[in-house]
Amino acid sequence: MIGRIVLAVALTQCAGGALAHKPSVQECREAGEFVRNAALSRDNGMPREAFMDRLNGDLMAIRSHPPALRWFAQDADDEAFLIAAIEKVFDTPQKSSEHESEVLQACLGRIDPSFIRSGL
């Protein structure tokens, strides 16, 4: 857990003074679906560490592409947001649809803070 926190902080620091990516509504929907699918994977027996290892490997591979060609994780803030959401899936299990809804609302709040109804 400490390692992931350090990773999230390091990723945030790498962003420096750059403007944070503002996700689109479609990207927020896709992030919510991704998190829902993570919860379904958890429900089907996928261990937390296996999922996190795969996610971190995928994020590392995605960084080799220009931000405009990436899916949701276009910058360090996006990566930290996604990592935190997936950690919550495994650390505080809920129904997959509840995780999806929370992530969607939190993501929409990154576009417009008035959308925030619940936090990660």
C-alpha positions in Angstrom: 0.0 0.0 0.0 2.8 2.4 0.9 4.4 1.7 -2.5 1.3 2.6 -4.3 0.9 5.8 -2.3 4.5 6.7 -3.2 3.8 5.9 -6.8 0.7 8.1 -6.9 2.6 11.0 -5.2 5.5 10.6 -7.6 3.2 10.5 -10.6 1.5 13.7 -9.4 4.9 15.4 -8.9 5.9 14.5 -12.5 3.1 16.6 -13.8 4.8 19.6 -12.4 3.2 22.9 -13.4 1.5 21.4 -16.4 -2.3 21.9 -16.7 -4.2 18.8 -15.6 -6.1 17.0 -18.3 -9.8 17.6 -18.1 -11.6 14.4 -19.1 -14.5 14.4 -21.4 -17.9 13.0 -20.4 -17.2 10.0 -22.6 -13.8 9.4 -20.9 -15.6 9.6 -17.5 -18.1 7.0 -18.7 -15.3 4.7 -19.9 -13.4 5.2 -16.6 -16.5 4.2 -14.7 -16.9 1.1 -16.9 -13.2 0.2 -16.4 -13.7 0.4 -12.6 -16.9 -1.6 -12.8 -15.1 -4.3 -14.7 -12.3 -4.3 -12.1 -15.0 -4.9 -9.5 -16.4 -7.8 -11.6 -12.9 -9.2 -11.9 -12.5 -9.0 -8.1 -15.8 -10.8 -7.7 -14.6 -13.5 -10.0 -11.5 -14.1 -7.9 -8.8 -11.9 -9.4 -6.4 -11.0 -6.5 -5.8 -7.3 -5.8 -2.0 -7.6 -6.4 -2.5 -9.2 -9.8 -4.9 -6.5 -10.9 -2.7 -3.7 -9.6 0.4 -5.2 -11.3 -1.4 -5.4 -14.6 -2.8 -1.8 -14.3 0.7 -0.4 -13.4 2.2 -2.3 -16.4 -0.5 -0.9 -18.7 0.0 2.6 -17.4 3.8 2.3 -18.0 3.2 1.1 -21.5 0.7 3.9 -22.2 3.2 6.5 -21.2 5.2 5.7 -24.4 2.5 7.2 -26.5 1.8 11.0 -26.8 -0.9 12.1 -24.3 -3.4 13.0 -27.1 -3.3 9.3 -28.3 -3.8 7.9 -24.8 -7.2 6.7 -23.4 -8.1 8.1 -20.0 -4.6 8.2 -18.4 -3.2 11.2 -20.3 -1.3 12.6 -17.3 -0.1 11.8 -13.8 -3.4 13.2 -12.3 -5.4 10.8 -14.4 -3.2 7.9 -13.4 -3.4 8.7 -9.7 -7.2 9.0 -10.0 -7.5 5.6 -11.7 -5.1 3.9 -9.3 -7.1 5.3 -6.3 -10.4 4.1 -7.8 -9.1 0.6 -8.4 -7.5 0.4 -4.9 -10.9 1.3 -3.5 -12.5 -1.5 -5.5 -10.3 -4.0 -3.7 -10.0 -2.3 -0.3 -13.6 -1.3 0.2 -15.7 -3.7 -1.8 -19.1 -2.6 -3.0 -21.3 -3.7 -5.9 -19.7 -3.1 -9.3 -22.4 -0.6 -10.2 -21.8 1.4 -7.1 -18.1 1.7 -7.8 -18.9 2.7 -11.4 -21.3 5.4 -10.2 -18.9 6.8 -7.7 -16.1 7.0 -10.2 -18.3 8.6 -12.8 -19.4 11.3 -10.4 -15.9 11.9 -9.1 -14.6 12.1 -12.7 -17.3 14.5 -13.8 -16.3 16.6 -10.8 -12.9 16.9 -12.4 -14.6 18.6 -15.3 -17.0 20.7 -13.2 -16.9 20.5 -9.4 -20.6 21.0 -9.2 -21.0 17.4 -10.4 -19.4 16.0 -7.3 -21.9 14.1 -5.2 -19.6 11.5 -3.6 -15.8 11.2 -3.3 -13.4 8.4 -3.9 
